Amino acid sequence: MGADDKIKNTAQDLGGKAKETAGKVTDNERLEAEGKADQAEANLKQAGENVKDAFR
């Protein structure tokens, strides 16, 4: 996996955590759900990259 992919996935995960926290603080369920979705997407991308690395 390229370092740039890892950085992008980490940034998306952190952004998702920030959105989730902001949603909880402001009682905004939509924002909280978006944050969780961003985190899940970042985790799936990371898992895909790990699988690709395993076959190299």
N, C-alpha and C positions, 0 to 999 in steps of 0.2 A: 504494500500500500504506500502511496506517495504521502509525503509529509503534508502536502497541501490539502489532500483529502481528509487526513486526520484532523487538521486544524479547522477545516470547514465543518466537519461533523461535530467537533467539540464546541465550536462557536454556535452551531444550531442548537445543540443540547443546552448550552448555557443560556441562550436566548429564550429557549422554551421554559427553562426554570424561572427565568426572570418574569416572563409573561404569566406563568402559573402563580407565582408569588404575588404579582401585581393584581391578578384576578381575585385571589383570596383576600387580599387587603382591602380592595375596593368592592368586594362582594359581587364581582362581575363573573358570572359563570361561563359566559362565552369566551372571555379572555383566558380564564383558567383552563378551559377545554382546549383552546388553541395551543397553549403552552404545553399541555400534556401531549397533544398530537405532534408538535414539533420535536419533543423529546423522543417520542416513539419512532418518528421518521429517522432521526439521527441515529438511534440505536440500530434500526434495521439496516441503514447504510453501513454502519460500522461492522455489523455482523456479516454483511455481504463482502466487504473488503477482507475480513478475516478468512472467509471461505476461499476467496481468490488467492490469498497469500498461502493458505494451506496446500494448494495444488501447484504451487510454483516450485 
